[in-house]
Amino acid sequence: MNLKNFFMLLCCAGLTIIACKKDEDQPAPVACFVIEHEVVNAGETAHFTSCATDAHHFEWNFGDAATSPDVIPTHIYNTAGTYSVAQHVFNADMSKSDMTTDTIIVN
């Protein structure tokens, strides 16, 4: 085997090892968020702040069929009621996730 072919084989082996890193190497995200005001009036803007760790992708569900991919979303509820807000977070390669919920009351 000549030196050029050996070098190519060595590079391919190294790339394969890097590409096959174990899933455990990526930390699992932990979902966490705070609602600025847990009681708001219909038509007011509700503010949500993420305190999630190791999260790279976000999916919010505001309990009224509205969603958002934002890290720090806002939402306007037009109808009074009690809504369950869910935050679903994912790690960088979307292989691990976590979810948490909280309640907001709209007068």
C-alpha positions in Angstrom: 0.0 0.0 0.0 1.5 3.3 -1.0 1.6 6.3 1.4 -1.2 8.2 -0.4 -3.6 5.3 0.0 -2.6 4.7 3.6 -3.2 8.4 4.4 -6.7 8.3 2.7 -7.6 5.1 4.7 -6.4 6.7 7.9 -8.5 9.9 7.2 -11.6 7.8 6.4 -11.2 5.8 9.6 -10.9 8.9 11.6 -14.0 10.5 10.1 -16.0 7.3 10.7 -15.0 7.3 14.4 -16.1 11.0 14.7 -19.3 10.4 12.8 -20.2 7.4 15.0 -19.8 9.1 18.4 -22.1 7.6 20.9 -25.4 9.2 21.6 -24.5 9.4 25.3 -21.9 12.0 24.4 -24.6 14.6 23.9 -26.2 15.8 27.2 -30.0 15.4 27.5 -31.8 18.7 27.5 -33.9 19.7 30.5 -37.1 21.7 29.8 -37.8 24.7 32.0 -39.7 27.9 31.6 -41.2 30.8 33.6 -44.5 32.6 32.8 -44.0 36.3 33.5 -47.6 36.7 34.8 -49.6 33.6 35.5 -52.8 35.6 35.2 -53.4 37.8 32.2 -56.4 39.5 30.6 -57.7 38.4 27.2 -56.0 40.4 24.5 -52.9 41.1 26.6 -49.5 39.7 25.6 -48.3 36.8 27.8 -44.5 36.4 28.1 -42.7 33.1 28.5 -38.9 32.8 29.3 -37.0 29.6 28.8 -34.6 28.4 31.5 -34.0 25.1 29.7 -30.5 23.6 29.7 -28.7 21.9 26.8 -31.7 22.7 24.5 -31.1 23.6 20.8 -34.7 23.3 19.4 -37.9 24.4 21.0 -41.6 23.6 20.5 -44.1 25.5 22.5 -47.8 24.7 22.7 -49.9 27.5 24.3 -52.9 25.3 24.9 -55.2 27.1 22.4 -53.8 25.4 19.2 -51.1 28.1 18.8 -47.4 27.0 18.7 -44.0 28.6 18.5 -40.4 27.5 17.9 -39.0 30.6 19.7 -36.7 30.4 22.7 -38.5 33.3 24.4 -42.0 33.5 22.9 -44.9 35.7 23.5 -48.6 34.9 22.9 -51.9 36.7 23.0 -54.9 34.7 24.3 -58.2 36.1 23.0 -60.5 33.9 25.0 -60.8 33.7 28.8 -59.9 30.3 30.3 -57.2 28.2 31.9 -54.6 27.0 29.5 -51.9 24.4 29.8 -48.7 25.6 28.2 -46.1 23.0 27.2 -42.5 23.4 26.3 -40.8 20.6 24.4 -37.0 20.9 24.0 -34.5 18.9 22.0 -30.7 18.5 21.9 -28.7 19.5 18.9 -29.3 16.3 16.8 -32.9 15.9 18.0 -32.1 12.5 19.5 -33.0 13.5 23.1 -35.9 15.6 24.4 -37.7 16.7 27.5 -41.0 18.4 28.1 -42.6 20.4 30.9 -46.0 22.2 31.4 -47.4 25.0 33.4 -50.8 26.7 33.6 -51.8 30.3 32.7 -55.2 31.8 33.5 -56.8 34.3 31.1 -59.5 36.6 32.5 
